[in-house]
Amino acid sequence: MWLTGALRRSALLWGAGLALACTKPAPPQRPPVAVVVAVAERAPAPYIVTANGIVEPMQTVAVQSQVGGVLDAVRFKEGDEVTAGQLLFEIDRRPFKAALDQANAVLARDEAQSDNARRDADRYAALVQKDFVTKSQADQAAANAVAQKQVVEADRAAVENMQFNLDNATIRAPISGKTGSLLVKQGNLVKPGSAPPLVVINQIHPILVRFTVPEGELANVQKYKARGTLRVLATPRGDAVAVPGTLDFVDNGVDSTTGTVMLKANFMNAENRLWPGQFVATTLELYVDSAAILVPSAAVQNGQDGPFVFVVDDNGKADMKTVAIGRAVGDRIVIEKGISAGTRVVTDGQSRITPGSTVEIKSPGSAAAAARPGAGK
């Protein structure tokens, strides 16, 4: 009996030990990984070409004098905006007025002599019919009348020239625009065509921006320009707001040294935010895809099989999706294939998750999870 009891106790102890040996502790469950997500959305995506540009005036005129003389007066302040026809400079008019008066006096004298010569010719023509004078005398009177008439024509040309000089003693703005520095001061002697010019005027309303694009974009530029007006944005350095304009000019050749084509865009520049010689960032918009799928650029990762994104389902599980990407639109990327609109993609925390990981969605910039799995859909 004692042996039987001992064997029974040994069997029970062995069975209990075996049960304990077969029971393993459950592995610890990994906590959810905190991530930031964004929703892939369907939105307009413009096809844009970016380049650096230089602002240049629509027109530039170096104002010079067409007559010589002393600069009597300057009728504007340097830096003023002037309009076409506005009085700018006055040169001493007295020499030109005297020359004009003299030319008019000579014209009046020669007109009187021409009238007398014409009357003489008429008289000789009548007398030769009656044989009172010879044919030679009549011909001489007619020739004299013609000569005097030509003298009068020369005098009239001289009067017009003197009037031209007098008119050009007053210098007016040939175009509307912004004046630069005054290069010749009042009291100086000016000469026709002398350097430097009196002042330089730049037309800045409207104004142009010159920029270049790769020759590979030329076909698209020509294609979409033929369909209508192309929009161009110019952003000055240090400015966050772009100035809108339109494409105005495509050069007639490709620069073989750089492989680029020069373009010019027209801007109304009502607020004077564009200035000649200024460097700007330009964006040429060729067309707009009205129903593209866009995700933040931070969501797209590069793997051995190409670009991919991590997506989060309604149960808070992460999965990896291979995608085909298109062009960048600002800080977002066009997804051509792989996910649909409304899909939640991970934009921060990808390095800490693997396919099947449980995630906890947090707000951008927060230090801890701020939403339950599946929130933020």
KAMOWO-V736526 format. One record per residue. RES is the residue in one small letter. PHI is phi in whole degrees, 0 to 359 (* if undefined). PSI is psi in whole degrees, 0 to 359 (none if undefined). Layout:
RES | PHI | PSI
RES | PHI | PSI
This chain:
m | * | 317
w | 297 | 321
l | 293 | 319
t | 297 | 317
g | 297 | 320
a | 294 | 318
l | 296 | 322
r | 295 | 318
r | 295 | 322
s | 296 | 321
a | 294 | 320
l | 294 | 316
l | 297 | 321
w | 294 | 319
g | 295 | 320
a | 294 | 320
g | 296 | 319
l | 296 | 320
a | 295 | 319
l | 295 | 323
a | 292 | 327
c | 278 | 346
t | 269 | 115
k | 257 | 146
p | 292 | 141
a | 293 | 138
p | 297 | 147
p | 294 | 139
q | 279 | 131
r | 289 | 138
p | 288 | 156
p | 300 | 147
v | 268 | 128
a | 283 | 127
v | 223 | 163
v | 251 | 135
v | 237 | 161
a | 222 | 161
v | 259 | 127
a | 294 | 126
e | 235 | 154
r | 267 | 122
a | 206 | 163
p | 296 | 137
a | 231 | 104
p | 287 | 146
y | 269 | 113
i | 238 | 153
v | 238 | 123
t | 257 | 149
a | 198 | 163
n | 269 | 137
g | 232 | 167
i | 234 | 132
v | 281 | 136
e | 221 | 148
p | 293 | 153
m | 297 | 319
q | 218 | 150
t | 228 | 128
v | 234 | 125
a | 268 | 108
v | 284 | 123
q | 230 | 160
s | 275 | 143
q | 263 | 357
v | 226 | 161
g | 259 | 147
g | 164 | 183
v | 274 | 133
l | 284 | 108
d | 279 | 321
a | 208 | 147
v | 243 | 121
r | 258 | 23
f | 209 | 168
k | 255 | 139
e | 301 | 136
g | 95 | 353
d | 291 | 153
e | 273 | 128
v | 240 | 158
t | 250 | 155
a | 303 | 131
g | 92 | 354
q | 288 | 140
l | 293 | 128
l | 247 | 308
f | 226 | 154
e | 229 | 126
i | 261 | 150
d | 310 | 117
r | 273 | 345
r | 300 | 314
p | 299 | 323
f | 286 | 325
k | 294 | 319
a | 295 | 318
a | 295 | 323
l | 293 | 316
d | 300 | 318
q | 297 | 317
a | 296 | 322
n | 295 | 322
a | 295 | 316
v | 297 | 320
l | 298 | 315
a | 297 | 318
r | 298 | 313
d | 288 | 330
e | 296 | 319
a | 296 | 316
q | 294 | 325
s | 293 | 319
d | 298 | 318
n | 295 | 318
a | 295 | 323
r | 295 | 318
r | 294 | 320
d | 299 | 318
a | 297 | 320
d | 296 | 319
r | 294 | 314
y | 296 | 327
a | 294 | 324
a | 286 | 321
l | 290 | 327
v | 292 | 336
q | 291 | 335
k | 258 | 7
d | 62 | 27
f | 279 | 333
v | 229 | 163
t | 279 | 162
k | 298 | 325
s | 296 | 319
q | 294 | 319
a | 296 | 318
d | 296 | 321
q | 297 | 319
a | 295 | 321
a | 294 | 318
a | 295 | 321
n | 297 | 321
a | 296 | 318
v | 296 | 317
a | 298 | 316
q | 296 | 326
k | 296 | 319
q | 292 | 327
v | 298 | 319
v | 298 | 319
e | 298 | 319
a | 295 | 322
d | 296 | 320
r | 296 | 321
a | 297 | 321
a | 295 | 321
v | 297 | 317
e | 298 | 321
n | 295 | 317
m | 295 | 322
q | 294 | 321
f | 300 | 314
n | 297 | 319
l | 295 | 317
d | 297 | 322
n | 279 | 358
a | 288 | 344
t | 253 | 116
i | 256 | 125
r | 245 | 160
a | 291 | 126
p | 283 | 335
i | 221 | 166
s | 274 | 140
g | 170 | 193
k | 259 | 127
t | 278 | 150
g | 263 | 208
s | 293 | 144
l | 283 | 115
l | 268 | 341
v | 231 | 122
k | 273 | 161
q | 301 | 139
g | 98 | 347
n | 279 | 155
l | 273 | 126
v | 250 | 152
k | 231 | 154
p | 299 | 128
g | 68 | 15
s | 281 | 156
a | 256 | 145
p | 280 | 171
p | 292 | 167
l | 293 | 317
v | 197 | 157
v | 248 | 132
i | 248 | 128
n | 250 | 127
q | 278 | 120
i | 242 | 3
h | 228 | 98
p | 281 | 179
i | 224 | 160
l | 248 | 152
v | 236 | 124
r | 260 | 130
f | 210 | 166
t | 238 | 150
v | 232 | 155
p | 300 | 147
e | 297 | 339
g | 295 | 340
e | 268 | 355
l | 300 | 318
a | 299 | 318
n | 294 | 319
v | 300 | 313
q | 295 | 320
k | 298 | 309
y | 278 | 336
k | 292 | 326
a | 294 | 337
r | 274 | 342
g | 162 | 189
t | 288 | 133
l | 259 | 135
r | 274 | 138
v | 231 | 136
l | 246 | 137
a | 238 | 127
t | 244 | 111
p | 296 | 154
r | 298 | 136
g | 81 | 5
d | 243 | 140
a | 262 | 350
v | 251 | 129
a | 276 | 154
v | 258 | 126
p | 277 | 145
g | 205 | 190
t | 225 | 150
l | 291 | 130
d | 244 | 334
f | 208 | 137
v | 239 | 125
d | 298 | 156
n | 270 | 15
g | 198 | 159
v | 265 | 134
d | 287 | 108
s | 292 | 338
t | 282 | 331
t | 245 | 347
g | 68 | 34
t | 232 | 163
v | 241 | 134
m | 273 | 132
l | 237 | 158
k | 227 | 138
a | 243 | 148
n | 256 | 130
f | 232 | 135
m | 293 | 327
n | 57 | 43
a | 297 | 330
e | 263 | 8
n | 58 | 34
r | 278 | 343
l | 254 | 136
w | 227 | 139
p | 307 | 134
g | 88 | 354
q | 283 | 144
f | 269 | 135
v | 223 | 157
a | 266 | 125
t | 249 | 147
t | 229 | 116
l | 260 | 121
e | 262 | 114
l | 273 | 315
y | 200 | 173
v | 231 | 124
d | 277 | 109
s | 285 | 348
a | 224 | 47
a | 276 | 153
i | 263 | 123
l | 240 | 140
v | 227 | 157
p | 299 | 145
s | 301 | 328
a | 294 | 343
a | 282 | 338
v | 270 | 126
q | 244 | 159
n | 251 | 127
g | 235 | 185
q | 296 | 330
d | 264 | 9
g | 112 | 191
p | 295 | 147
f | 210 | 165
v | 225 | 153
f | 267 | 131
v | 246 | 155
v | 239 | 126
d | 271 | 184
d | 292 | 342
n | 267 | 6
g | 78 | 21
k | 261 | 140
a | 265 | 144
d | 218 | 155
m | 257 | 130
k | 237 | 125
t | 284 | 136
v | 229 | 158
a | 255 | 123
i | 256 | 154
g | 247 | 220
r | 280 | 160
a | 275 | 140
v | 234 | 93
g | 66 | 237
d | 261 | 19
r | 236 | 162
i | 234 | 141
v | 282 | 129
i | 259 | 114
e | 274 | 333
k | 199 | 144
g | 129 | 321
i | 221 | 164
s | 248 | 168
a | 297 | 142
g | 95 | 349
t | 288 | 138
r | 271 | 127
v | 242 | 147
v | 278 | 128
t | 251 | 347
d | 208 | 132
g | 105 | 10
q | 298 | 328
s | 291 | 345
r | 258 | 1
i | 238 | 158
t | 229 | 164
p | 306 | 130
g | 95 | 352
s | 295 | 146
t | 273 | 133
v | 239 | 157
e | 235 | 123
i | 279 | 131
k | 238 | 164
s | 284 | 149
p | 303 | 129
g | 89 | 351
s | 281 | 157
a | 267 | 346
a | 220 | 162
a | 300 | 136
a | 237 | 7
a | 210 | 155
r | 285 | 162
p | 301 | 134
g | 93 | 350
a | 282 | 161
g | 85 | 11
k | 294 | none
